Amino acid sequence: MDKGNKSGVTEFILHSLSGSRELQLFYFAFFTLFYLSIVLGNLLIVLTVISEPALHTPMYFLLSNLSFIDVCLSTFATPKMIIDFLMEHKTISFEGCMTQIFFLHVFAGGEMMLLVAMAYDRYVAICRPLYYASIMSARKCTILVVGSWLIGVLHSISQLVFTVNLPFCGPNKVDSFFCDLPLVIKLACTNTFTLEVLMLSDSGLMAMSSFVLLLISYTVILVTVRRRSSAGMAKARATLTAHITVVSLFFGPCIFIYAWPFSSLPVDKVLSIFYTVFTPLLNPMIYTLRNKEVISAMQKLRTRQVPISWARRI
């Protein structure tokens, strides 16, 4: 047993989305298709941005990093959930559970900060266009991305450092398809009120403050866009709509789960699926379906690959 685990629990039992064998087989096929779409869709965006010089701009650099984080966010638990649909006993080791919690908060925290960075990019582009090139330099963009990952790692460590040493002596059933912090700490054989308050002040406050900051930023940007009427502002308005949609879809479930950690509701499981499975798939759809530049770049990438494949056949 791991020396850090001061308990008699060596594994946790995960709950499936349904007890019906037929439904589990359906979920297996459904979520397998969903997961493959997430990985392929987001990696296509990353490849398109890398291969198309016209997309080598701060906005698309941040977007490609968002797509990469979305792949990571959907991968930390979804493959195991898919495999568990075929398993009779759905268990995860203590170490595996702590690992899931760690990577969940790394990727979710990093995505929150990256969405803030994307809002900052749009603010500079629309409200201070003359200074955009100097402010959003390659160095500044790199700092924003690295900073997002670093904050995600530090946030995750702050969540896990207390949880890993909690005494788990009996109950080991997690009411979710992965180890989520609010559900796991409730299984500890000790009073977790102080830890729940710390989680509220960390994860809940981080989500709420980031969301409020984003709302203020986008409100300022929308007011600026509304005052100006041009083709460029119309394009900016469409981009902002996509950004606001993604922010709402991601932060809504996170705030609901982590801002009220003291109570466990049946809807929490649905919301967990939403921000770990559905949102990573919606992001590439939202950002690409209404973005002519990305669609055009993808078409160029496809036509570029066709001659290569024909040349190989010859």
C-alpha positions in Angstrom: 0.0 0.0 0.0 1.2 3.5 -0.7 2.7 5.1 2.5 0.8 8.3 1.7 -2.5 6.5 2.0 -3.3 6.4 5.7 -6.3 4.1 5.3 -7.5 0.6 4.7 -9.0 1.5 1.3 -7.0 0.3 -1.7 -9.6 0.9 -4.4 -12.8 2.8 -5.1 -15.9 1.5 -6.7 -17.2 3.8 -9.5 -20.9 4.0 -10.4 -22.0 3.5 -14.0 -24.5 5.8 -15.8 -26.9 2.9 -15.9 -27.4 -0.5 -14.3 -29.0 -1.9 -17.5 -26.7 -4.1 -19.6 -28.3 -3.0 -22.8 -27.9 0.7 -22.0 -24.3 0.1 -21.0 -23.6 -1.4 -24.4 -25.3 1.6 -26.0 -23.3 4.0 -23.9 -20.1 2.1 -24.9 -20.8 2.7 -28.6 -22.1 6.2 -28.1 -19.2 7.5 -25.9 -16.6 5.7 -28.0 -17.8 7.6 -31.0 -18.0 10.8 -29.0 -14.4 10.4 -27.7 -13.0 9.7 -31.1 -14.7 12.8 -32.4 -13.3 14.9 -29.6 -9.7 13.7 -30.3 -9.9 13.9 -34.1 -11.8 17.3 -34.1 -9.5 19.0 -31.7 -6.3 17.6 -33.1 -7.5 18.7 -36.6 -7.7 22.2 -35.3 -4.1 22.0 -33.8 -2.8 20.6 -37.1 -4.6 23.2 -39.2 -3.2 26.1 -37.1 0.3 24.7 -37.2 0.2 24.0 -41.0 -1.4 27.2 -42.2 0.8 30.4 -42.0 -2.3 32.6 -42.2 -3.4 31.3 -38.8 -0.1 32.0 -37.1 -1.7 34.7 -35.0 -2.2 35.1 -31.2 -5.9 34.2 -31.4 -5.4 30.9 -33.2 -2.3 30.1 -31.2 -4.4 30.3 -28.1 -7.2 28.4 -29.8 -4.9 25.5 -30.7 -3.8 25.3 -27.1 -7.4 25.2 -26.0 -8.0 22.3 -28.4 -5.0 20.5 -26.9 -6.3 21.0 -23.4 -9.7 19.8 -24.4 -8.2 16.5 -25.7 -6.4 16.1 -22.3 -9.5 17.0 -20.3 -11.6 14.4 -22.1 -8.8 11.7 -21.9 -8.1 11.7 -18.1 -11.3 9.7 -17.4 -13.4 9.0 -20.6 -11.4 6.0 -21.9 -11.7 4.3 -18.5 -15.4 5.1 -18.4 -15.8 3.5 -21.9 -14.0 0.4 -20.8 -16.0 0.2 -17.6 -19.2 -0.1 -19.6 -18.0 -3.6 -20.6 -16.9 -4.5 -17.1 -19.0 -6.0 -14.4 -16.9 -4.6 -11.5 -16.0 -0.9 -12.1 -13.1 -0.2 -9.7 -10.1 2.1 -9.6 -7.1 1.9 -7.4 -6.4 4.5 -4.7 -3.4 5.8 -6.6 -5.5 5.8 -9.9 -8.2 7.8 -8.1 -5.7 10.4 -6.8 -4.2 10.6 -10.3 -7.6 11.3 -11.9 -8.2 14.1 -9.4 -4.8 15.6 -10.0 -5.1 15.7 -13.8 -8.8 16.8 -13.7 -7.7 20.0 -11.8 -4.6 20.5 -13.9 -6.6 20.5 -17.2 -9.7 22.2 -15.9 -7.7 24.9 -14.1 -5.5 25.4 -17.1 -8.5 25.7 -19.4 -10.0 28.4 -17.1 -6.9 30.5 -17.3 -6.6 29.9 -21.1 -10.1 31.2 -21.6 -9.2 34.3 -19.6 -6.1 34.7 -21.8 -8.3 34.4 -24.9 -10.7 37.1 -23.5 -7.6 39.3 -22.9 -6.5 38.7 -26.5 -9.9 39.8 -27.9 -10.0 42.8 -25.6 -6.6 44.0 -26.9 -7.6 43.3 -30.5 -10.9 45.2 -30.3 -10.4 47.9 -27.7 -6.7 48.7 -28.4 -6.2 47.6 -32.0 -3.3 50.0 -32.7 -1.2 48.3 -29.9 -2.3 44.8 -30.6 0.9 43.6 -32.4 3.2 45.0 -29.7 1.1 43.8 -26.7 0.2 40.3 -28.0 3.7 39.4 -29.1 4.9 35.8 -29.5 6.6 36.1 -26.1 3.5 37.3 -24.4 1.4 34.5 -25.9 3.9 31.9 -24.8 3.8 33.4 -21.3 0.0 33.3 -21.2 0.0 29.6 -22.2 2.8 28.5 -19.9 1.2 30.5 -17.1 -2.1 28.8 -17.7 -0.5 25.4 -17.3 1.5 26.4 -14.3 -1.6 27.8 -12.5 -3.4 24.6 -13.3 -0.6 22.5 -11.8 -0.4 24.6 -8.7 -4.1 24.6 -8.3 -4.2 20.8 -8.5 -1.4 20.4 -6.0 -3.2 22.6 -3.5 -6.3 20.4 -3.9 -4.5 17.1 -3.7 -2.0 17.7 -0.9 -4.7 17.4 1.8 -6.9 14.8 0.1 -4.1 12.2 -0.5 -3.5 11.9 3.3 -7.2 11.6 4.4 -8.1 8.4 6.2 -10.4 6.2 4.1 -11.4 3.3 6.3 -14.7 1.9 4.9 -17.0 3.6 2.4 -15.4 3.4 -1.1 -18.3 4.0 -3.5 -17.9 7.1 -5.7 -21.2 8.2 -7.1 -19.6 9.1 -10.5 -17.8 7.5 -13.4 -14.5 9.1 -12.3 -13.0 10.3 -9.1 -14.2 13.8 -8.5 -12.9 15.7 -5.5 -16.2 16.7 -3.8 -17.4 13.0 -4.0 -14.2 11.4 -2.8 -13.5 13.6 0.3 -17.0 12.7 1.6 -15.9 9.1 1.9 -13.1 10.0 4.4 -13.5 8.7 7.9 -13.1 12.1 9.5 -14.8 15.5 9.6 -14.1 17.1 6.2 -15.8 20.4 6.8 -12.5 22.3 6.9 -11.4 20.6 3.7 -14.7 21.4 2.0 -14.3 25.0 2.9 -10.7 25.0 1.5 -12.1 23.4 -1.7 -14.8 26.1 -1.8 -12.3 28.9 -1.4 -10.0 27.3 -4.0 -11.9 25.6 -6.8 -15.2 27.4 -6.3 -13.6 30.9 -5.9 -11.3 30.2 -8.9 -14.2 29.3 -11.1 -16.4 32.1 -9.9 -13.8 34.8 -10.1 -12.6 33.7 -13.6 -16.2 33.6 -14.8 -17.0 37.1 -13.4 -13.8 38.5 -14.9 -14.7 37.0 -18.3 -18.2 38.4 -18.1 -16.8 41.9 -17.3 -14.3 41.6 -20.1 -16.7 40.5 -22.7 -19.3 43.1 -21.6 -16.6 45.9 -22.2 -15.7 44.3 -25.6 -19.4 44.0 -26.7 -20.0 47.7 -25.7 -17.0 48.7 -27.8 -18.2 46.6 -30.8 -21.7 48.0 -30.6 -20.4 51.6 -30.8 -18.6 50.8 -34.0 -20.2 49.6 -37.2 -18.0 48.0 -39.9 -17.3 44.7 -41.5 -14.4 44.1 -39.1 -16.7 44.7 -36.1 -19.2 42.2 -37.5 -16.5 39.6 -37.7 -15.4 40.4 -34.2 -19.0 40.1 -33.0 -19.2 36.6 -34.5 -15.9 35.6 -32.8 -17.1 37.0 -29.5 -20.4 35.0 -29.7 -18.3 31.8 -30.1 -16.1 32.7 -27.1 -19.0 33.6 -24.8 -20.8 30.3 -25.7 -17.7 28.3 -24.9 -17.2 30.1 -21.6 -20.8 29.6 -20.5 -20.8 25.9 -21.4 -17.6 25.3 -19.5 -18.0 27.4 -16.4 -21.7 26.7 -15.8 -21.2 23.0 -14.7 -17.9 23.7 -12.9 -19.4 26.5 -10.8 -22.5 24.4 -10.0 -20.4 21.5 -8.7 -17.5 23.2 -7.0 -19.2 26.3 -5.6 -21.7 24.1 -3.6 -19.5 21.1 -2.6 -21.4 20.5 0.7 -24.3 18.8 -1.1 -24.3 16.0 -3.6 -27.1 16.1 -6.2 -28.0 13.6 -8.9 -27.5 16.2 -11.6 -23.8 16.5 -10.6 -23.0 13.3 -12.5 -24.7 14.7 -15.7 -22.8 18.0 -15.3 -19.5 16.1 -14.8 -20.1 14.3 -18.1 -21.0 17.7 -19.7 -17.8 19.5 -19.0 -15.5 16.5 -19.4 -17.1 15.0 -22.5 -19.6 17.2 -24.3 -17.8 20.6 -24.0 -14.5 19.4 -25.5 -16.5 18.3 -28.6 -18.6 21.5 -28.8 -15.5 23.7 -28.7 -14.1 22.7 -32.1 -17.6 22.9 -33.6 -18.4 26.3 -32.2 -15.0 27.8 -33.2 -14.9 26.3 -36.7 -18.4 26.2 -38.0 -18.7 30.0 -38.0 -15.1 30.7 -38.7 -14.4 31.1 -42.5 -10.6 31.4 -41.9 -10.4 28.0 -40.1 -12.7 26.3 -42.6 -10.7 27.6 -45.5 -7.4 26.5 -43.9 -8.9 23.0 -43.3 -9.9 22.8 -47.0 -6.3 23.8 -48.0 -5.0 21.1 -45.7 -7.2 18.5 -47.2 -6.3 19.4 -50.8 -2.7 19.4 -49.8 -3.0 15.9 -48.5 -4.8 14.6 -51.6 -1.8 15.0 -54.0 0.5 13.4 -51.4 -1.7 10.3 -51.2 -1.9 10.1 -55.0 1.9 10.5 -55.3 2.4 7.6 -52.8 0.1 5.4 -54.9 2.0 6.2 -58.0 
